[in-house]
Amino acid sequence: QVQLVESGGGLVQAGGSLRLSCAASGRTFSSWTMGWFRQAPGNEREFVAAIIWSGTSTDYADSVKGRFTISRDNAKNTVYLQMNNLKREDTAVYYCATGPTSNRPWRQLEDYNYWGQGTQVTVSS
């Protein structure tokens, strides 16, 4: 059974930074595609970023490109999301998810098999 635990969320002022972490259980973490999604109140869950098993290919939503960076440490079974220059519209619950191994990052929710419980990010003006 795969378990994902997110951490690092919180309250931050606009223009500030946060780093989210997602610790995964499972012996084959290094083969998984990992993704970050977010869901704001009243909105559907949306893609934020994804990274393939080797870390050599990443993908970002246009709304976060240039501000967010996804990375992974396979030795620690952990994926990160560094969020800089945060904006009020980044306020949401952020979820990490695992998907099958691939040479390109997945962007669709249905491509992912397991999900974490989410961590709240609130950006104030």
C-alpha positions as CSV (number, residue, x, y, z in Angstrom):
1,Q,0.0,0.0,0.0
2,V,1.3,3.4,-0.9
3,Q,1.0,6.3,1.6
4,L,1.8,9.9,0.8
5,V,2.2,12.5,3.5
6,E,2.4,16.2,2.6
7,S,3.9,18.8,4.9
8,G,5.2,22.4,4.8
9,G,2.0,24.3,4.2
10,G,1.0,27.4,6.1
11,L,0.2,31.1,6.0
12,V,2.5,33.3,4.1
13,Q,2.3,36.9,2.8
14,A,2.1,37.6,-0.9
15,G,5.6,37.6,-2.4
16,G,6.8,35.1,0.1
17,S,8.0,31.5,-0.2
18,L,7.1,28.0,1.0
19,R,8.5,24.6,0.4
20,L,6.1,21.7,0.4
21,S,7.4,18.1,1.0
22,C,5.7,14.8,0.2
23,A,7.1,11.7,1.9
24,A,6.1,8.4,0.3
25,S,6.1,4.9,1.5
26,G,6.8,2.1,-1.0
27,R,9.9,0.3,-2.3
28,T,9.5,1.5,-5.8
29,F,9.3,5.3,-5.3
30,S,12.2,5.9,-7.6
31,S,10.2,4.5,-10.5
32,W,7.1,6.6,-10.0
33,T,6.0,9.8,-11.7
34,M,5.1,12.3,-9.0
35,G,2.8,15.2,-9.3
36,W,1.5,18.2,-7.3
37,F,-2.1,19.4,-7.6
38,R,-4.2,22.0,-5.8
39,Q,-7.8,22.7,-5.1
40,A,-9.2,26.0,-4.0
41,P,-12.7,26.3,-2.4
42,G,-15.3,26.0,-5.1
43,N,-12.8,25.0,-7.7
44,E,-11.9,21.7,-9.3
45,R,-8.6,20.1,-8.4
46,E,-6.0,21.3,-10.9
47,F,-2.5,20.3,-12.1
48,V,0.4,22.3,-10.7
49,A,3.6,20.4,-11.5
50,A,5.0,16.9,-12.2
51,I,8.3,15.1,-12.4
52,I,9.3,11.8,-13.9
53,W,11.1,9.0,-12.0
54,S,14.6,10.2,-12.9
55,G,14.0,13.9,-12.2
56,T,15.2,14.8,-15.7
57,S,11.9,15.9,-17.0
58,T,9.4,18.3,-15.4
59,D,6.2,20.0,-16.3
60,Y,4.3,23.0,-14.9
61,A,1.0,24.7,-15.1
62,D,1.3,28.1,-16.9
63,S,0.1,29.8,-13.8
64,V,3.1,28.7,-11.7
65,K,5.8,28.5,-14.4
66,G,8.9,30.4,-13.3
67,R,7.8,30.6,-9.7
68,F,7.5,27.0,-8.6
69,T,10.0,24.2,-8.8
70,I,9.4,20.5,-8.4
71,S,12.2,18.2,-7.4
72,R,12.7,14.8,-5.9
73,D,15.1,12.9,-3.7
74,N,14.7,9.2,-4.4
75,A,17.1,8.3,-1.6
76,K,14.6,9.9,0.8
77,N,11.4,8.9,-1.0
78,T,10.4,12.5,-1.0
79,V,9.2,15.0,-3.6
80,Y,9.3,18.8,-3.1
81,L,7.6,21.8,-4.4
82,Q,9.5,25.1,-3.9
83,M,7.0,27.9,-4.2
84,N,8.4,31.5,-4.6
85,N,6.7,34.8,-5.2
86,L,3.5,33.5,-3.9
87,K,0.2,35.2,-4.9
88,R,-3.2,35.2,-3.3
89,E,-4.5,33.0,-6.1
90,D,-2.1,30.3,-5.0
91,T,-4.2,29.8,-1.9
92,A,-5.4,26.2,-2.0
93,V,-5.1,22.7,-0.5
94,Y,-2.0,21.2,-2.2
95,Y,-1.9,17.4,-2.9
96,C,0.8,15.2,-4.0
97,A,0.1,12.1,-6.1
98,T,1.9,9.1,-7.6
99,G,1.6,7.8,-11.2
100,P,3.0,5.0,-13.2
101,T,6.6,5.3,-14.5
102,S,6.9,7.3,-17.6
103,N,9.4,9.3,-19.6
104,R,7.1,12.3,-19.6
105,P,5.3,13.9,-16.7
106,W,1.6,13.2,-16.4
107,R,-0.8,16.3,-16.2
108,Q,-4.2,14.7,-15.8
109,L,-5.8,13.6,-12.5
110,E,-6.8,10.3,-13.9
111,D,-3.2,9.4,-14.6
112,Y,-2.4,9.3,-10.9
113,N,-3.1,6.3,-8.6
114,Y,-2.5,7.4,-5.1
115,W,-3.0,10.7,-3.3
116,G,-2.0,12.4,-0.1
117,Q,-4.3,14.0,2.4
118,G,-3.3,17.5,1.3
119,T,-1.7,20.5,3.0
120,Q,-3.2,24.0,3.2
121,V,-1.4,27.0,1.7
122,T,-2.8,30.4,2.4
123,V,-1.4,33.5,0.9
124,S,-2.4,36.8,2.4
125,S,-2.1,40.2,0.8
